[in-house]
């Protein structure tokens, strides 16, 4: 237990940063981002995703384009989850993904907004472009966090 007045989030309280990806439905962009960051960072980052109005299931196109990279979202147990104040407060970095006012900003966290197209209803070729843009941003985030990517198998 931290001393009175200290925070569980204080430096040294934990060794790995917590990143929360948020989009409206938590079915496409945020799921792809979470999977890509996990793939690139391994256990060096605690990765979660959520949505302000979660869908019932994952976006099939997102599942398909991630499978092309050898990432099975369903096998990872990915499913849309509701964004809660507690999940946002527990994060060091909250990244919203083109959802505007539908994704609230929580004070006290580092907040980034990645303006990305929603893959819902788009053809696979366009979803691949969105996936690849997310992957580039994930690489940049790793650099910002001072975490190198593990070697790919």
Long-range contacts (C-beta under 8 A, 24 or more apart in sequence): 9-90, 9-92, 16-43, 16-44, 16-45, 16-46, 17-45, 17-46, 17-92, 17-93, 17-145, 17-147, 18-45, 18-46, 18-47, 18-48, 18-90, 18-91, 18-92, 18-93, 19-45, 19-46, 19-47, 19-48, 19-91, 19-92, 19-93, 19-95, 19-141, 20-48, 20-49, 20-50, 20-87, 20-88, 20-90, 20-91, 20-93, 20-94, 20-95, 21-47, 21-48, 21-49, 21-50, 21-95, 21-97, 22-49, 22-50, 22-51, 22-52, 22-83, 22-88, 22-94, 22-95, 22-96, 22-97, 22-99, 22-103, 23-49, 23-51, 23-96, 23-97, 23-98, 23-99, 23-103, 23-118, 24-51, 24-52, 24-53, 24-99, 24-102, 24-103, 24-118, 25-51, 25-53, 25-54, 25-55, 25-59, 25-80, 25-120, 26-50, 26-51, 26-54, 26-55, 26-80, 26-81, 26-83, 27-51, 27-54, 27-55, 27-57, 27-58, 27-59, 27-62, 27-80, 27-120, 28-58, 28-59, 28-61, 28-62, 28-118, 28-119, 28-120, 28-127, 28-130, 29-62, 29-97, 29-98, 29-114, 29-116, 29-118, 29-119, 29-130, 29-134, 30-97, 31-58, 31-59, 31-62, 31-73, 31-78, 31-80, 32-62, 32-65, 32-66, 32-73, 32-119, 32-130, 32-131, 32-134, 33-95, 33-97, 33-114, 33-134, 33-137, 33-138, 34-78, 35-66, 35-71, 35-73, 35-76, 35-78, 36-71, 36-131, 36-134, 36-135, 36-138, 37-138, 37-141, 37-142, 38-76, 39-69, 39-71, 40-138, 40-139, 40-142, 40-149, 40-150, 41-142, 41-147, 41-149, 41-150, 42-150, 44-147, 44-150, 45-142, 45-145, 45-147, 48-81, 48-87, 48-91, 49-78, 49-81, 50-81, 50-82, 50-83, 50-84, 50-87, 51-80, 51-81, 51-82, 51-83, 52-83, 52-99, 52-102, 52-103, 52-104, 53-102, 54-80, 54-81, 54-82, 54-83, 55-80, 56-80, 59-119, 59-120, 61-119, 61-122, 61-123, 61-124, 61-127, 62-119, 62-127, 62-131, 64-124, 64-127, 65-124, 65-127, 65-128, 65-131, 66-131, 68-128, 69-131, 93-141, 93-145, 95-141, 112-141
